[in-house]
Amino acid sequence: MAFDDDVLAVLHALRPGEVVTYGEVAEEAGWPGRARAVGRLLAAGGHGVPWWRVVTSTGRLVPGLEAEHARRLRREGVEVDGGRVRRPRGRR
């Protein structure tokens, strides 16, 4: 499926410490406005992508996985406070 392949390519290209939003992933993949679809793809799992480098537009971590999400981000030098990334450091 083209959408999946395009999104997975963007996700595989993320580097340690890079944090992007679901919307930024969708836009960079060529599918603007499909942020929720990016979230669904990540929620399905099994793609071997760095899911922890993606947050909501407000910096919120994945509900139910906040501790794991925060741990992985902090290991890459990303500041997390109160279940949110303070300043997403994306590609822009």
C-alpha positions in Angstrom: 0.0 0.0 0.0 1.5 3.4 -1.0 0.5 5.2 2.1 2.1 2.7 4.4 5.3 2.5 2.4 5.5 6.3 2.2 5.0 6.8 6.0 7.3 3.9 6.9 10.1 5.5 4.8 9.8 8.7 6.7 9.8 6.9 10.1 12.8 4.8 9.2 14.7 8.0 8.3 14.2 9.5 11.8 17.5 9.8 13.7 18.0 9.6 17.5 16.8 12.7 19.3 14.6 13.7 16.4 11.0 14.1 17.4 8.2 14.8 15.0 4.4 15.0 15.1 2.0 12.6 13.4 1.0 15.4 11.2 4.6 16.2 10.2 5.1 12.5 9.3 2.0 12.5 7.1 3.0 15.8 5.4 6.6 14.7 4.8 5.3 11.4 3.4 3.2 13.2 0.9 -0.2 12.6 2.7 -1.0 15.9 4.4 -4.0 15.7 6.7 -3.6 12.0 7.4 -2.1 12.3 11.0 -4.7 9.9 12.4 -3.8 7.4 9.8 -0.2 7.6 10.8 -1.2 6.9 14.4 -3.2 3.9 13.3 -0.3 2.5 11.3 2.0 2.9 14.3 -0.6 1.4 16.7 -0.7 -1.7 14.5 3.0 -2.3 15.3 5.3 -4.8 13.8 7.0 -2.4 11.4 10.3 -2.0 13.2 10.2 1.8 13.2 11.2 4.2 16.0 7.6 4.9 17.1 8.8 6.7 20.2 10.1 9.6 18.0 6.5 10.6 17.1 4.2 12.6 19.4 1.0 14.5 19.0 0.9 18.2 17.9 0.9 19.2 21.6 3.9 17.0 22.4 1.8 14.3 24.2 3.2 10.8 24.5 1.3 7.7 23.6 -1.5 7.0 26.2 -0.8 3.9 28.2 2.8 3.8 27.0 3.9 7.1 28.6 6.6 5.6 30.8 8.2 3.5 28.0 7.8 6.4 25.5 9.5 8.9 27.9 12.3 6.4 28.8 13.2 5.9 25.1 13.1 9.6 24.3 15.2 10.5 27.4 17.8 7.9 26.4 18.1 9.9 23.2 18.5 13.2 25.0 15.0 14.5 24.5 13.5 16.4 27.4 10.1 15.0 28.6 8.0 16.7 31.3 4.6 15.8 32.5 4.0 13.3 29.8 4.9 15.7 27.0 7.9 16.5 25.0 8.8 20.1 25.9 10.0 21.1 22.4 9.7 18.6 19.6 13.0 18.8 17.7 11.9 17.7 14.3 13.5 18.0 10.9 12.4 21.5 10.2 
